[in-house]
C-alpha cells in the first residue's frame, strides 16, 4: 500500500452562493516523492462525519484546479462539493448556516499495477449558508 499526503481546508466563501453544498479544497500528493496526484474523481474521495450517523454525506462534484489560467501542469488540488441527504433517500438537505461540521476525508485509488494508494485527514467546515 502506498501512502498519500492529504491536506484539506474549507472552500466556503461568502461571495459564492452554492445552495445545499459545503465546499472543500483538498490537495493530494505521493508521500514518498511529493508528486501531485492528478486525475481523481468523486469516487476516489470518501467522507465520514458525526452527521453521517443520521444523514448521508457524499462528494457530489470534484474539479481539479490548475496552477494558472489555461495551465495544464498537474496540481493534485481539488475543489469538492459536499452534500447531505436524508437517510435512505437522495433528497438533499440544507446545511445549517453558521454551524461547524467535522469530516474525515479518505482518498483511495488503485493504479495500473493494482497497488492501493491511500491517505486520510480531517477538516472542520463552517457553513456560511445559502
Secondary structure, 3 states (H helix, E strand, C coil): CEEEEEEEEECCCCCCCCCCCEEEEEEEEECCCCCECCCCCHHHEEEECHHHHCEEEEEEEEEECCCCCCCCCCCCEEEEEEEEEECCCCCEECCCCCCEEEEEEEEEEECCCCCEEEEEEEEEEECCCC
